Amino acid sequence: MCRLTVLYGHPKDAAGFDRYYHEVHIPIARKMKGLKGWTIGKCQSAVAGEPPPYYMIVGLYADTRADLETIIASPEGQATIADVPRFATGGFTFMFNDEAVLVPCTLA
């Protein structure tokens, strides 16, 4: 399994980021075809009282990096990528990794 991780820096307006992400960006991104999984989560600091290094982390999953690259090269993927600078005022980082599951996660 391959994961494309998106790390979002702290936005200038957190409420605006959240609203745009859920009301505009997710509907755009849901049009991408072929993803095997998609996770989002707001980051929490490991040290009490300190802000986390990122605001949000997103994981997009496919069988291979080539599959992920095909998904993001599609018109729907390009529309999703083009939308990111419209709301990610704290910056963003994209990175790929091959993922090995050591202990499977079961979500309720």
Backbone atoms as SQL, in Angstrom:
CREATE TABLE atoms (id INTEGER PRIMARY KEY, chain TEXT, resi INTEGER, resn TEXT, atom TEXT, x REAL, y REAL, z REAL);
INSERT INTO atoms VALUES
  (1, 'A', 1, 'MET', 'N', 0.862, -1.174, 0.000),
  (2, 'A', 1, 'MET', 'CA', 0.000, 0.000, 0.000),
  (3, 'A', 1, 'MET', 'C', 0.905, 1.232, 0.000),
  (4, 'A', 2, 'CYS', 'N', 0.489, 2.238, -0.728),
  (5, 'A', 2, 'CYS', 'CA', 1.222, 3.498, -0.769),
  (6, 'A', 2, 'CYS', 'C', 0.314, 4.598, -0.245),
  (7, 'A', 3, 'ARG', 'N', 0.921, 5.530, 0.464),
  (8, 'A', 3, 'ARG', 'CA', 0.167, 6.647, 1.031),
  (9, 'A', 3, 'ARG', 'C', 0.754, 7.958, 0.519),
  (10, 'A', 4, 'LEU', 'N', -0.136, 8.864, 0.145),
  (11, 'A', 4, 'LEU', 'CA', 0.230, 10.252, -0.109),
  (12, 'A', 4, 'LEU', 'C', -0.213, 11.008, 1.130),
  (13, 'A', 5, 'THR', 'N', 0.750, 11.565, 1.850),
  (14, 'A', 5, 'THR', 'CA', 0.458, 12.320, 3.060),
  (15, 'A', 5, 'THR', 'C', 0.474, 13.799, 2.718),
  (16, 'A', 6, 'VAL', 'N', -0.537, 14.511, 3.223),
  (17, 'A', 6, 'VAL', 'CA', -0.587, 15.966, 3.083),
  (18, 'A', 6, 'VAL', 'C', -0.538, 16.538, 4.493),
  (19, 'A', 7, 'LEU', 'N', 0.475, 17.351, 4.750),
  (20, 'A', 7, 'LEU', 'CA', 0.633, 18.013, 6.042),
  (21, 'A', 7, 'LEU', 'C', 0.277, 19.480, 5.862),
  (22, 'A', 8, 'TYR', 'N', -0.740, 19.929, 6.580),
  (23, 'A', 8, 'TYR', 'CA', -1.170, 21.317, 6.498),
  (24, 'A', 8, 'TYR', 'C', -0.614, 22.094, 7.678),
  (25, 'A', 9, 'GLY', 'N', 0.056, 23.209, 7.393),
  (26, 'A', 9, 'GLY', 'CA', 0.523, 24.097, 8.445),
  (27, 'A', 9, 'GLY', 'C', -0.657, 24.821, 9.079),
  (28, 'A', 10, 'HIS', 'N', -0.376, 25.514, 10.154),
  (29, 'A', 10, 'HIS', 'CA', -1.427, 26.235, 10.881),
  (30, 'A', 10, 'HIS', 'C', -1.968, 27.383, 10.020),
  (31, 'A', 11, 'PRO', 'N', -3.267, 27.351, 9.723),
  (32, 'A', 11, 'PRO', 'CA', -3.848, 28.399, 8.883),
  (33, 'A', 11, 'PRO', 'C', -3.987, 29.716, 9.629),
  (34, 'A', 12, 'LYS', 'N', -4.090, 30.790, 8.878),
  (35, 'A', 12, 'LYS', 'CA', -4.308, 32.106, 9.484),
  (36, 'A', 12, 'LYS', 'C', -5.666, 32.179, 10.169),
  (37, 'A', 13, 'ASP', 'N', -6.650, 31.470, 9.625),
  (38, 'A', 13, 'ASP', 'CA', -8.011, 31.455, 10.158),
  (39, 'A', 13, 'ASP', 'C', -8.456, 29.994, 10.242),
  (40, 'A', 14, 'ALA', 'N', -8.321, 29.387, 11.413),
  (41, 'A', 14, 'ALA', 'CA', -8.634, 27.957, 11.578),
  (42, 'A', 14, 'ALA', 'C', -10.093, 27.648, 11.263),
  (43, 'A', 15, 'ALA', 'N', -11.012, 28.483, 11.719),
  (44, 'A', 15, 'ALA', 'CA', -12.435, 28.236, 11.457),
  (45, 'A', 15, 'ALA', 'C', -12.724, 28.316, 9.960),
  (46, 'A', 16, 'GLY', 'N', -12.110, 29.280, 9.280),
  (47, 'A', 16, 'GLY', 'CA', -12.278, 29.410, 7.836),
  (48, 'A', 16, 'GLY', 'C', -11.696, 28.212, 7.095),
  (49, 'A', 17, 'PHE', 'N', -10.531, 27.757, 7.538),
  (50, 'A', 17, 'PHE', 'CA', -9.909, 26.562, 6.958),
  (51, 'A', 17, 'PHE', 'C', -10.856, 25.382, 7.089),
  (52, 'A', 18, 'ASP', 'N', -11.335, 25.141, 8.301),
  (53, 'A', 18, 'ASP', 'CA', -12.212, 23.987, 8.561),
  (54, 'A', 18, 'ASP', 'C', -13.476, 24.048, 7.706),
  (55, 'A', 19, 'ARG', 'N', -14.087, 25.216, 7.669),
  (56, 'A', 19, 'ARG', 'CA', -15.322, 25.383, 6.896),
  (57, 'A', 19, 'ARG', 'C', -15.055, 25.092, 5.413),
  (58, 'A', 20, 'TYR', 'N', -14.015, 25.711, 4.857),
  (59, 'A', 20, 'TYR', 'CA', -13.705, 25.513, 3.444),
  (60, 'A', 20, 'TYR', 'C', -13.340, 24.052, 3.169),
  (61, 'A', 21, 'TYR', 'N', -12.527, 23.467, 4.041),
  (62, 'A', 21, 'TYR', 'CA', -12.081, 22.088, 3.825),
  (63, 'A', 21, 'TYR', 'C', -13.282, 21.145, 3.738),
  (64, 'A', 22, 'HIS', 'N', -14.200, 21.276, 4.671),
  (65, 'A', 22, 'HIS', 'CA', -15.343, 20.356, 4.727),
  (66, 'A', 22, 'HIS', 'C', -16.440, 20.684, 3.712),
  (67, 'A', 23, 'GLU', 'N', -16.682, 21.963, 3.467),
  (68, 'A', 23, 'GLU', 'CA', -17.793, 22.342, 2.588),
  (69, 'A', 23, 'GLU', 'C', -17.401, 22.420, 1.113),
  (70, 'A', 24, 'VAL', 'N', -16.139, 22.708, 0.819),
  (71, 'A', 24, 'VAL', 'CA', -15.716, 22.897, -0.572),
  (72, 'A', 24, 'VAL', 'C', -14.697, 21.844, -1.004),
  (73, 'A', 25, 'HIS', 'N', -13.606, 21.703, -0.234),
  (74, 'A', 25, 'HIS', 'CA', -12.520, 20.843, -0.686),
  (75, 'A', 25, 'HIS', 'C', -12.904, 19.362, -0.698),
  (76, 'A', 26, 'ILE', 'N', -13.512, 18.882, 0.356),
  (77, 'A', 26, 'ILE', 'CA', -13.880, 17.461, 0.382),
  (78, 'A', 26, 'ILE', 'C', -14.804, 17.104, -0.786),
  (79, 'A', 27, 'PRO', 'N', -15.849, 17.886, -1.076),
  (80, 'A', 27, 'PRO', 'CA', -16.670, 17.539, -2.245),
  (81, 'A', 27, 'PRO', 'C', -15.878, 17.505, -3.564),
  (82, 'A', 28, 'ILE', 'N', -14.904, 18.392, -3.712),
  (83, 'A', 28, 'ILE', 'CA', -14.057, 18.355, -4.910),
  (84, 'A', 28, 'ILE', 'C', -13.230, 17.073, -4.907),
  (85, 'A', 29, 'ALA', 'N', -12.598, 16.775, -3.783),
  (86, 'A', 29, 'ALA', 'CA', -11.702, 15.616, -3.687),
  (87, 'A', 29, 'ALA', 'C', -12.445, 14.286, -3.802),
  (88, 'A', 30, 'ARG', 'N', -13.682, 14.234, -3.342),
  (89, 'A', 30, 'ARG', 'CA', -14.464, 12.984, -3.429),
  (90, 'A', 30, 'ARG', 'C', -14.679, 12.533, -4.874),
  (91, 'A', 31, 'LYS', 'N', -14.477, 13.411, -5.827),
  (92, 'A', 31, 'LYS', 'CA', -14.655, 13.051, -7.236),
  (93, 'A', 31, 'LYS', 'C', -13.495, 12.226, -7.774),
  (94, 'A', 32, 'MET', 'N', -12.365, 12.181, -7.037),
  (95, 'A', 32, 'MET', 'CA', -11.231, 11.367, -7.479),
  (96, 'A', 32, 'MET', 'C', -11.625, 9.891, -7.423),
  (97, 'A', 33, 'LYS', 'N', -11.267, 9.165, -8.450),
  (98, 'A', 33, 'LYS', 'CA', -11.610, 7.742, -8.534),
  (99, 'A', 33, 'LYS', 'C', -10.366, 6.885, -8.302),
  (100, 'A', 34, 'GLY', 'N', -10.531, 5.781, -7.554),
  (101, 'A', 34, 'GLY', 'CA', -9.466, 4.804, -7.400),
  (102, 'A', 34, 'GLY', 'C', -8.780, 4.774, -6.056),
  (103, 'A', 35, 'LEU', 'N', -9.110, 5.695, -5.152),
  (104, 'A', 35, 'LEU', 'CA', -8.486, 5.664, -3.832),
  (105, 'A', 35, 'LEU', 'C', -8.936, 4.421, -3.063),
  (106, 'A', 36, 'LYS', 'N', -8.008, 3.820, -2.317),
  (107, 'A', 36, 'LYS', 'CA', -8.315, 2.666, -1.468),
  (108, 'A', 36, 'LYS', 'C', -8.633, 3.097, -0.044),
  (109, 'A', 37, 'GLY', 'N', -8.287, 4.333, 0.298),
  (110, 'A', 37, 'GLY', 'CA', -8.561, 4.856, 1.626),
  (111, 'A', 37, 'GLY', 'C', -8.267, 6.332, 1.676),
  (112, 'A', 38, 'TRP', 'N', -8.831, 6.981, 2.704),
  (113, 'A', 38, 'TRP', 'CA', -8.657, 8.425, 2.872),
  (114, 'A', 38, 'TRP', 'C', -8.879, 8.721, 4.336),
  (115, 'A', 39, 'THR', 'N', -7.896, 9.329, 4.980),
  (116, 'A', 39, 'THR', 'CA', -8.017, 9.692, 6.389),
  (117, 'A', 39, 'THR', 'C', -7.680, 11.164, 6.562),
  (118, 'A', 40, 'ILE', 'N', -8.333, 11.792, 7.542),
  (119, 'A', 40, 'ILE', 'CA', -7.983, 13.160, 7.913),
  (120, 'A', 40, 'ILE', 'C', -7.960, 13.230, 9.434),
  (121, 'A', 41, 'GLY', 'N', -7.139, 14.090, 9.964),
  (122, 'A', 41, 'GLY', 'CA', -7.109, 14.280, 11.406),
  (123, 'A', 41, 'GLY', 'C', -6.420, 15.575, 11.778),
  (124, 'A', 42, 'LYS', 'N', -7.005, 16.266, 12.731),
  (125, 'A', 42, 'LYS', 'CA', -6.349, 17.454, 13.263),
  (126, 'A', 42, 'LYS', 'C', -5.252, 17.000, 14.210),
  (127, 'A', 43, 'CYS', 'N', -4.116, 17.647, 14.101),
  (128, 'A', 43, 'CYS', 'CA', -2.948, 17.258, 14.889),
  (129, 'A', 43, 'CYS', 'C', -3.064, 17.749, 16.332),
  (130, 'A', 44, 'GLN', 'N', -2.478, 16.976, 17.224),
  (131, 'A', 44, 'GLN', 'CA', -2.393, 17.324, 18.636),
  (132, 'A', 44, 'GLN', 'C', -0.929, 17.240, 19.053),
  (133, 'A', 45, 'SER', 'N', -0.520, 18.127, 19.907),
  (134, 'A', 45, 'SER', 'CA', 0.859, 18.144, 20.357),
  (135, 'A', 45, 'SER', 'C', 1.138, 16.990, 21.316),
  (136, 'A', 46, 'ALA', 'N', 2.341, 16.483, 21.261),
  (137, 'A', 46, 'ALA', 'CA', 2.764, 15.465, 22.223),
  (138, 'A', 46, 'ALA', 'C', 3.174, 16.109, 23.546),
  (139, 'A', 47, 'VAL', 'N', 3.382, 17.423, 23.516),
  (140, 'A', 47, 'VAL', 'CA', 3.809, 18.157, 24.705),
  (141, 'A', 47, 'VAL', 'C', 2.692, 19.124, 25.100),
  (142, 'A', 48, 'ALA', 'N', 2.188, 18.950, 26.305),
  (143, 'A', 48, 'ALA', 'CA', 1.099, 19.806, 26.785),
  (144, 'A', 48, 'ALA', 'C', 1.501, 21.275, 26.731),
  (145, 'A', 49, 'GLY', 'N', 0.589, 22.099, 26.231),
  (146, 'A', 49, 'GLY', 'CA', 0.822, 23.540, 26.183),
  (147, 'A', 49, 'GLY', 'C', 1.566, 24.026, 24.955),
  (148, 'A', 50, 'GLU', 'N', 2.091, 23.130, 24.144),
  (149, 'A', 50, 'GLU', 'CA', 2.791, 23.520, 22.917),
  (150, 'A', 50, 'GLU', 'C', 1.922, 23.189, 21.711),
  (151, 'A', 51, 'PRO', 'N', 1.926, 24.063, 20.708),
  (152, 'A', 51, 'PRO', 'CA', 1.149, 23.736, 19.508),
  (153, 'A', 51, 'PRO', 'C', 1.818, 22.591, 18.742),
  (154, 'A', 52, 'PRO', 'N', 1.035, 21.775, 18.061),
  (155, 'A', 52, 'PRO', 'CA', 1.633, 20.718, 17.238),
  (156, 'A', 52, 'PRO', 'C', 2.332, 21.343, 16.032),
  (157, 'A', 53, 'PRO', 'N', 3.252, 20.621, 15.405),
  (158, 'A', 53, 'PRO', 'CA', 3.958, 21.193, 14.262),
  (159, 'A', 53, 'PRO', 'C', 3.073, 21.406, 13.036),
  (160, 'A', 54, 'TYR', 'N', 1.966, 20.680, 12.943),
  (161, 'A', 54, 'TYR', 'CA', 1.044, 20.817, 11.817),
  (162, 'A', 54, 'TYR', 'C', -0.376, 20.943, 12.346),
  (163, 'A', 55, 'TYR', 'N', -1.243, 21.521, 11.529),
  (164, 'A', 55, 'TYR', 'CA', -2.642, 21.695, 11.892),
  (165, 'A', 55, 'TYR', 'C', -3.458, 20.442, 11.568),
  (166, 'A', 56, 'MET', 'N', -3.228, 19.888, 10.380),
  (167, 'A', 56, 'MET', 'CA', -3.991, 18.720, 9.936),
  (168, 'A', 56, 'MET', 'C', -3.087, 17.813, 9.124),
  (169, 'A', 57, 'ILE', 'N', -3.362, 16.516, 9.221),
  (170, 'A', 57, 'ILE', 'CA', -2.672, 15.520, 8.407),
  (171, 'A', 57, 'ILE', 'C', -3.722, 14.716, 7.655),
  (172, 'A', 58, 'VAL', 'N', -3.450, 14.496, 6.376),
  (173, 'A', 58, 'VAL', 'CA', -4.369, 13.761, 5.517),
  (174, 'A', 58, 'VAL', 'C', -3.601, 12.621, 4.868),
  (175, 'A', 59, 'GLY', 'N', -4.216, 11.465, 4.787),
  (176, 'A', 59, 'GLY', 'CA', -3.623, 10.316, 4.113),
  (177, 'A', 59, 'GLY', 'C', -4.519, 9.830, 2.990),
  (178, 'A', 60, 'LEU', 'N', -3.970, 9.744, 1.794),
  (179, 'A', 60, 'LEU', 'CA', -4.675, 9.177, 0.639),
  (180, 'A', 60, 'LEU', 'C', -3.958, 7.891, 0.267),
  (181, 'A', 61, 'TYR', 'N', -4.706, 6.807, 0.092),
  (182, 'A', 61, 'TYR', 'CA', -4.115, 5.486, -0.082),
  (183, 'A', 61, 'TYR', 'C', -4.490, 4.858, -1.420),
  (184, 'A', 62, 'ALA', 'N', -3.512, 4.162, -2.008),
  (185, 'A', 62, 'ALA', 'CA', -3.725, 3.359, -3.208),
  (186, 'A', 62, 'ALA', 'C', -2.729, 2.196, -3.142),
  (187, 'A', 63, 'ASP', 'N', -2.887, 1.254, -4.050),
  (188, 'A', 63, 'ASP', 'CA', -2.007, 0.089, -4.018),
  (189, 'A', 63, 'ASP', 'C', -0.545, 0.447, -4.258),
  (190, 'A', 64, 'THR', 'N', -0.289, 1.377, -5.186),
  (191, 'A', 64, 'THR', 'CA', 1.084, 1.737, -5.537),
  (192, 'A', 64, 'THR', 'C', 1.211, 3.248, -5.710),
  (193, 'A', 65, 'ARG', 'N', 2.441, 3.713, -5.712),
  (194, 'A', 65, 'ARG', 'CA', 2.671, 5.137, -5.984),
  (195, 'A', 65, 'ARG', 'C', 2.193, 5.486, -7.386),
  (196, 'A', 66, 'ALA', 'N', 2.422, 4.584, -8.339),
  (197, 'A', 66, 'ALA', 'CA', 1.961, 4.831, -9.707),
  (198, 'A', 66, 'ALA', 'C', 0.447, 5.017, -9.733),
  (199, 'A', 67, 'ASP', 'N', -0.276, 4.223, -8.944),
  (200, 'A', 67, 'ASP', 'CA', -1.733, 4.381, -8.873),
  (201, 'A', 67, 'ASP', 'C', -2.095, 5.754, -8.302),
  (202, 'A', 68, 'LEU', 'N', -1.419, 6.182, -7.236),
  (203, 'A', 68, 'LEU', 'CA', -1.680, 7.498, -6.658),
  (204, 'A', 68, 'LEU', 'C', -1.365, 8.604, -7.661),
  (205, 'A', 69, 'GLU', 'N', -0.259, 8.469, -8.362),
  (206, 'A', 69, 'GLU', 'CA', 0.109, 9.483, -9.347),
  (207, 'A', 69, 'GLU', 'C', -0.911, 9.554, -10.482),
  (208, 'A', 70, 'THR', 'N', -1.469, 8.394, -10.873),
  (209, 'A', 70, 'THR', 'CA', -2.510, 8.374, -11.897),
  (210, 'A', 70, 'THR', 'C', -3.757, 9.082, -11.387),
  (211, 'A', 71, 'ILE', 'N', -4.116, 8.824, -10.138),
  (212, 'A', 71, 'ILE', 'CA', -5.304, 9.454, -9.537),
  (213, 'A', 71, 'ILE', 'C', -5.138, 10.974, -9.501),
  (214, 'A', 72, 'ILE', 'N', -3.980, 11.445, -9.042),
  (215, 'A', 72, 'ILE', 'CA', -3.812, 12.894, -8.931),
  (216, 'A', 72, 'ILE', 'C', -3.540, 13.559, -10.282),
  (217, 'A', 73, 'ALA', 'N', -3.163, 12.775, -11.295),
  (218, 'A', 73, 'ALA', 'CA', -2.973, 13.324, -12.639),
  (219, 'A', 73, 'ALA', 'C', -4.302, 13.432, -13.400),
  (220, 'A', 74, 'SER', 'N', -5.338, 12.757, -12.893),
  (221, 'A', 74, 'SER', 'CA', -6.651, 12.811, -13.549),
  (222, 'A', 74, 'SER', 'C', -7.212, 14.226, -13.441),
  (223, 'A', 75, 'PRO', 'N', -8.202, 14.573, -14.265),
  (224, 'A', 75, 'PRO', 'CA', -8.816, 15.903, -14.137),
  (225, 'A', 75, 'PRO', 'C', -9.357, 16.159, -12.724),
  (226, 'A', 76, 'GLU', 'N', -9.951, 15.145, -12.109),
  (227, 'A', 76, 'GLU', 'CA', -10.478, 15.301, -10.751),
  (228, 'A', 76, 'GLU', 'C', -9.347, 15.513, -9.740),
  (229, 'A', 77, 'GLY', 'N', -8.256, 14.793, -9.921),
  (230, 'A', 77, 'GLY', 'CA', -7.092, 14.954, -9.046),
  (231, 'A', 77, 'GLY', 'C', -6.457, 16.321, -9.220),
  (232, 'A', 78, 'GLN', 'N', -6.352, 16.783, -10.451),
  (233, 'A', 78, 'GLN', 'CA', -5.773, 18.101, -10.712),
  (234, 'A', 78, 'GLN', 'C', -6.643, 19.212, -10.134),
  (235, 'A', 79, 'ALA', 'N', -7.958, 19.042, -10.186),
  (236, 'A', 79, 'ALA', 'CA', -8.857, 20.023, -9.582),
  (237, 'A', 79, 'ALA', 'C', -8.670, 20.045, -8.066),
  (238, 'A', 80, 'THR', 'N', -8.471, 18.880, -7.482),
  (239, 'A', 80, 'THR', 'CA', -8.250, 18.790, -6.033),
  (240, 'A', 80, 'THR', 'C', -6.946, 19.478, -5.646),
  (241, 'A', 81, 'ILE', 'N', -5.876, 19.178, -6.362),
  (242, 'A', 81, 'ILE', 'CA', -4.573, 19.779, -6.079),
  (243, 'A', 81, 'ILE', 'C', -4.632, 21.296, -6.275),
  (244, 'A', 82, 'ALA', 'N', -5.292, 21.741, -7.343),
  (245, 'A', 82, 'ALA', 'CA', -5.392, 23.177, -7.621),
  (246, 'A', 82, 'ALA', 'C', -6.167, 23.916, -6.539),
  (247, 'A', 83, 'ASP', 'N', -7.054, 23.230, -5.832),
  (248, 'A', 83, 'ASP', 'CA', -7.858, 23.865, -4.799),
  (249, 'A', 83, 'ASP', 'C', -7.074, 24.116, -3.507),
  (250, 'A', 84, 'VAL', 'N', -6.052, 23.329, -3.245),
  (251, 'A', 84, 'VAL', 'CA', -5.332, 23.404, -1.967),
  (252, 'A', 84, 'VAL', 'C', -4.822, 24.814, -1.641),
  (253, 'A', 85, 'PRO', 'N', -4.156, 25.518, -2.543),
  (254, 'A', 85, 'PRO', 'CA', -3.667, 26.862, -2.190),
  (255, 'A', 85, 'PRO', 'C', -4.775, 27.866, -1.873),
  (256, 'A', 86, 'ARG', 'N', -6.008, 27.542, -2.224),
  (257, 'A', 86, 'ARG', 'CA', -7.122, 28.465, -1.960),
  (258, 'A', 86, 'ARG', 'C', -7.473, 28.550, -0.475),
  (259, 'A', 87, 'PHE', 'N', -7.099, 27.536, 0.304),
  (260, 'A', 87, 'PHE', 'CA', -7.464, 27.543, 1.723),
  (261, 'A', 87, 'PHE', 'C', -6.295, 27.255, 2.656),
  (262, 'A', 88, 'ALA', 'N', -5.208, 26.703, 2.155),
  (263, 'A', 88, 'ALA', 'CA', -4.081, 26.287, 2.995),
  (264, 'A', 88, 'ALA', 'C', -3.126, 27.450, 3.230),
  (265, 'A', 89, 'THR', 'N', -3.601, 28.444, 3.992),
  (266, 'A', 89, 'THR', 'CA', -2.816, 29.650, 4.222),
  (267, 'A', 89, 'THR', 'C', -1.597, 29.425, 5.110),
  (268, 'A', 90, 'GLY', 'N', -1.527, 28.292, 5.775),
  (269, 'A', 90, 'GLY', 'CA', -0.369, 27.966, 6.608),
  (270, 'A', 90, 'GLY', 'C', 0.655, 27.115, 5.881),
  (271, 'A', 91, 'GLY', 'N', 0.445, 26.906, 4.589),
  (272, 'A', 91, 'GLY', 'CA', 1.346, 26.079, 3.797),
  (273, 'A', 91, 'GLY', 'C', 0.933, 24.623, 3.834),
  (274, 'A', 92, 'PHE', 'N', 1.574, 23.835, 2.996),
  (275, 'A', 92, 'PHE', 'CA', 1.261, 22.406, 2.910),
  (276, 'A', 92, 'PHE', 'C', 2.458, 21.663, 2.353),
  (277, 'A', 93, 'THR', 'N', 2.553, 20.390, 2.702),
  (278, 'A', 93, 'THR', 'CA', 3.613, 19.509, 2.236),
  (279, 'A', 93, 'THR', 'C', 2.977, 18.214, 1.769),
  (280, 'A', 94, 'PHE', 'N', 3.385, 17.736, 0.594),
  (281, 'A', 94, 'PHE', 'CA', 2.946, 16.453, 0.071),
  (282, 'A', 94, 'PHE', 'C', 4.128, 15.500, 0.102),
  (283, 'A', 95, 'MET', 'N', 3.896, 14.249, 0.506),
  (284, 'A', 95, 'MET', 'CA', 4.961, 13.243, 0.430),
  (285, 'A', 95, 'MET', 'C', 4.357, 11.855, 0.293),
  (286, 'A', 96, 'PHE', 'N', 5.081, 10.997, -0.400),
  (287, 'A', 96, 'PHE', 'CA', 4.660, 9.617, -0.613),
  (288, 'A', 96, 'PHE', 'C', 5.444, 8.700, 0.311),
  (289, 'A', 97, 'ASN', 'N', 4.815, 7.606, 0.725),
  (290, 'A', 97, 'ASN', 'CA', 5.561, 6.546, 1.391),
  (291, 'A', 97, 'ASN', 'C', 4.877, 5.212, 1.158),
  (292, 'A', 98, 'ASP', 'N', 5.707, 4.163, 1.070),
  (293, 'A', 98, 'ASP', 'CA', 5.179, 2.809, 1.060),
  (294, 'A', 98, 'ASP', 'C', 4.897, 2.462, 2.501),
  (295, 'A', 99, 'GLU', 'N', 3.744, 1.907, 2.734),
  (296, 'A', 99, 'GLU', 'CA', 3.316, 1.667, 4.106),
  (297, 'A', 99, 'GLU', 'C', 3.194, 0.169, 4.368),
  (298, 'A', 100, 'ALA', 'N', 3.811, -0.268, 5.450),
  (299, 'A', 100, 'ALA', 'CA', 3.687, -1.655, 5.910),
  (300, 'A', 100, 'ALA', 'C', 2.878, -1.628, 7.202),
  (301, 'A', 101, 'VAL', 'N', 1.801, -2.389, 7.244),
  (302, 'A', 101, 'VAL', 'CA', 0.947, -2.429, 8.435),
  (303, 'A', 101, 'VAL', 'C', 1.498, -3.510, 9.369),
  (304, 'A', 102, 'LEU', 'N', 1.940, -3.080, 10.548),
  (305, 'A', 102, 'LEU', 'CA', 2.470, -4.022, 11.534),
  (306, 'A', 102, 'LEU', 'C', 1.361, -4.562, 12.440),
  (307, 'A', 103, 'VAL', 'N', 0.435, -3.704, 12.789),
  (308, 'A', 103, 'VAL', 'CA', -0.749, -4.100, 13.569),
  (309, 'A', 103, 'VAL', 'C', -1.938, -3.439, 12.900),
  (310, 'A', 104, 'PRO', 'N', -2.880, -4.230, 12.371),
  (311, 'A', 104, 'PRO', 'CA', -4.011, -3.614, 11.683),
  (312, 'A', 104, 'PRO', 'C', -4.889, -2.809, 12.623),
  (313, 'A', 105, 'CYS', 'N', -5.405, -1.714, 12.100),
  (314, 'A', 105, 'CYS', 'CA', -6.291, -0.830, 12.848),
  (315, 'A', 105, 'CYS', 'C', -7.727, -1.196, 12.505),
  (316, 'A', 106, 'THR', 'N', -8.548, -1.306, 13.520),
  (317, 'A', 106, 'THR', 'CA', -9.964, -1.539, 13.282),
  (318, 'A', 106, 'THR', 'C', -10.715, -0.309, 13.743),
  (319, 'A', 107, 'LEU', 'N', -11.468, 0.263, 12.843),
  (320, 'A', 107, 'LEU', 'CA', -12.223, 1.478, 13.152),
  (321, 'A', 107, 'LEU', 'C', -13.679, 1.111, 13.375),
  (322, 'A', 108, 'ALA', 'N', -14.265, 1.726, 14.364),
  (323, 'A', 108, 'ALA', 'CA', -15.672, 1.455, 14.645),
  (324, 'A', 108, 'ALA', 'C', -16.558, 2.221, 13.715);
